[in-house]
């Protein structure tokens, strides 16, 4: 078991959020920040977005299935003469089919609205991942250069490694994206 950090010996840049058992304090802080962000996003969502999300959630539940089984089963039973004390009001089930079609149109629209919102969130997360990765790449490049300078001062030969020269170069994200698009276009054409 990891000992708990002593608050008096902690660096001022070290997060003070208490870590969950087995989690580093920085990781626990990041988890809390993500949860808070999701709560804030949920609170600032428009009424339409909240409504679409709630309907999509309910439509994807077993309660929705049970309600429909009961409703459609009763409708069919009443109109096929299974229940004799109530007169059939939709013997050809055309009204039921129309009702189901209209419901399907609205449900698919709500699901699409919810999926669009989720796609926007995914795009934002992908942008964040890209920014963090680029920052990490830049920092790693700087560290390699720094270590090479230290090695030179200590007379450690590093010129033999050709890969090290490549690793010292900063990555140009726009060049990488252009190359990915170029390869994708070539594969599409062939």
N, C-alpha and C positions, 0 to 999 in steps of 0.2 A: 504494500500500500504506500502511495506517495505521501510524504509529509506535507502538511499544509504550509504555504508560504508565510513567513513572518512579515506582517505589514510594515514593521519598522525598517526592515532591510530591503524592502521592495523598491525598485527604481520608480520614479514618478511617472514614467511612461508605461509602466506595467499596469494592466487593467486591474481594478480593485473589485470587479465582480466576482463573487464566490463561485468557484468552479464546481460543477456537479462531480460526483464521485467518478474518478477515472478520466475526466476531461481537463485539458489544459485551460487555464483562465482565459486565454485569448479565444480559444474555441468556444467556450461557454458564453463569452461576451458576444461573439459573432452570431451564435444561435439566438441569443436574446434579441440582438439587433434585427435579425431576419424576422423573428416572430412579431416584434413591435412594428416593423415595416408592413408586414401583412395585415396586422390589425388596423394600422393607419390607412392603408389602401382600402380595406373593407369599409372603414368608417367614411371615407371620402368618396366612395363610389356613388354614382347617381342612383336615383330611385329606379330608373329603367334597368340599370345594370344589376342592382340588387334583386329586382323582381325577376329578371331573366335567369339569374343564378339560382334563385330559390325554386323557380319552376323547373329548371333543368335538374336540380338536385332531387326534387320530389318525383319527377318523371323517371328518374333513374333508380327509384327505390322499389322494394318489394311491396310496400303499402300501395303504390300506384298500380302494380300488377293485380293485387288482390281486389282493389276497388273496381278495376276494369273487368276482372273475371266475374265479380258479383253483378255489376251493372249489365254487361253484355249478356251474361248467362240468363239473368232475369228477363231482359228484353226479348231474347230469342225464345225462352220458355213461354213467355206470355203470348208471343205472336205466332208460335207454331202449335198452339192449342194444348200444350202440356198442362197449363192451368186452365181449367174449364169455367171457373166462375168469373173470369174477366174476359171481355170480348177483345179479340185481336185488333190492334190499332195500326199495325205495320206488317201485314201478312207477307209482303214480298221483301221485307227488311231493307227497303230502299232508304227510308229515313235513317235507319241505323247506319247504313253504309255512308250516307252523306255526312252524318254526324262524325263518324270515325275519320272520314277524309278531311273535314275541316279541322278536327282536333289534330290530325297528323301534320297539317300545314302549319298550324300555330306552334306545335311542339318542336318541329324541326327548325322553325325560325328562332325560337328561344334557345335551342341548343346551339345554333349557329352564332347567335349573339354572344353566348357564353364562350364558345370556342374562339371567337375573334378576340374577346377580352383576354383569354388565356394565351393566345398567340402573341398579343402585345406584351404580356408579362414575360413570355419566353424570349421574345426579342430583346427586351430590356436586360434579362439575365444573361443572354448570349453576349450582348454588348459589354456588360460588366465583366464576364469571363474573359472576353477578348482584351479588355483594358488591363485586367490583372495579369493575364498571360504576357502581354507586351511589356508591362512594367517589370515582371519577373525576368523576361528575356533581357531587357536593358540592364537590370541589376546584375544578372549573371554575367553578361558581357563585361561590365565594369569590374566585377570581381575577378574574372579571368585576366583582364589587363593588369589589375593590381597585383595578383599573385605572380604574374609573369615579371613584373617590375621587381618584386621581392626576390624572385628566383635569380634575376640578373644581378642584384646586389650581393646575393649569396653565392654567385658563380655557379648556379645550377643551369645546365644546358637544357633549354626548352625548344630550340629551333628544329630539332629532329622530328617533332610531331607536326605533320602538315594539317592535321585536323584542328590543332590548337589555333592555327592561323584563321581557319574558317570560323571557329567559335568566337574569335575576338571581333568579328564583324557584327555590327548592329543589323537586326532584321528590319527590312522595309515592308510593313504590312501591306501597303498598296501593291507592291511588286508580287507578293505572295498571292494576294487576291486576284491580280491580273493573270498570273500563271494558272491558278485553279480554274478561272473562267476559260482560258485558252484551251486547257486540256479537256474541260467539259464540252466545249464547242466542237473540238476535234472528234471526241467520242460520239457526240450526237450526229455529226455528219457521216460517220462511218458505220 
